Each structure stands twice: as structure tokens, then as C-alpha cells.
Amino acid sequence: MSDSIESLYRRMERAALALDFEEAKRCRDQIALLRGGATPDEAERADFAGLERQEPGAMGLGTSQQRLTPPPGWKPPAKPDPLTAGRSSKGRRRRP
């Protein structure tokens, strides 16, 4: 069953009025796919299970870039010592 954007929009409104927000969300995502250039059959078959929407406040203040969160268990690397970075021990004189 391939729907046009207008029929999906009406279906989304009916679902929202009936408090069926899961169906309204599916319709909204299909409308976005259709507007992005997908065919109606591709939009119907699309799997939105792993799709995460951006949450309010997830953007940095005054920027258009989303804040990145590190994967679980990630630890930042140790910072290098600024007094020894880029120096080798071969070029230095040793004091007696």
C-alpha cells in the first residue's frame, strides 16, 4: 500500500487525535522519506527501529553541530607532557 504525502499526513493527524503516537511517528517518518526522494514503496518498507531523533538540548549553544557522546567504556587518552613533546634524547647534552 503506497500512500501519497497528503494521505500520510491525514493518517498521521487521525492517529495523533486518537492518541496513537506510534502510528503518527511512522507516518511522519514515511513523509520525511518521501520528501527526501524515496519512492512510496521504499518508504513503506523502511525500517525505523534503530532511528534516534535528536533530543532538545543535544545541540551546543550557538552551533549547528550535535554534541558527540563517546561509546560506553571509552576513556580519553593520556595527555602528553608539553615539556617533552617533540624532543628526542639524542640531541641533548647530559650534565655530569
N, C-alpha and C positions, 0 to 999 in steps of 0.2 A: 504494500500500500504506500504509494509515493504521494506525499502531500505538497502543496504549494506553500509558500511563506504565509500567505493570507490565511489558509485553512489551519496551519500550525499555530498561528497567532491566536485565532479564535479558540482552538483546542486548549492552548495554554491559559487563556483567560477563563475558560469554563473550569479547567482543573483548579486554578487558583481560587476561584469563587467557591468551589466545592471542597477547598482546603486539602486538595490532593497535590501537595507541593512536589512530590517526586515526579509525577507526570508533567507538571508545569516545567520542572527543571529539564526533563528530557526534551520537551518541545522547544524550550529556549535554546538548548544546545544544538538541536537539529536546525533551527532557524539560523544560528550563527554559522553552521557548516554550509548551508545553502547560500548565505550571503558571501561566504568566502570562496565560492566557486564549485562546491561539491554538487554532484548530481543528486536528485531526490532519492535514488536507490542507495547511493553511498551514505547519505545522511541517515536513512532508515536503518542501515546495517551497522552504523558506527557504534563502537563500544566506549562508553563514557565512564567505565568502572574506576579507572585509575586517575581520572581527571580531578585535579585540585584547583579550586578557584582561589584567587588572591583574596586574602582577608584584609579588612580595614586596618590600617596602621602597619602593614607589612612593607610599605614603601618608606624610604628615607625621606626626611623632611627636605623639601625643595629639590628633589631629584626625581628622575623618571626611571631610576634603576631599582629593581627589587632587592631587598636585603637577602643575602645568601645565608643559609644555615648549614653548618658543617654536618657531615654524616655522623651517626651515633658512634661514639668511641674514638673520634678523631681528636688528636692532641696537636697543638701547634708545635712546629719545630723550634729547637733552641735557638735563641738569637746569638749571632756571632759577636765576639768581643771586638769592639771598634778599634782597640789599640793594637790588635794583632792581625786584623783582616788584611789580606793582600800582601803580607810580608813573609819572606822566607828566612830561614835561619842561616842560609849560606852567605848572605851579603852583610851580616852584622859582625862587628868585632866583639870579641869577648873580653871582659875585664879579668885581669889576673887575680 
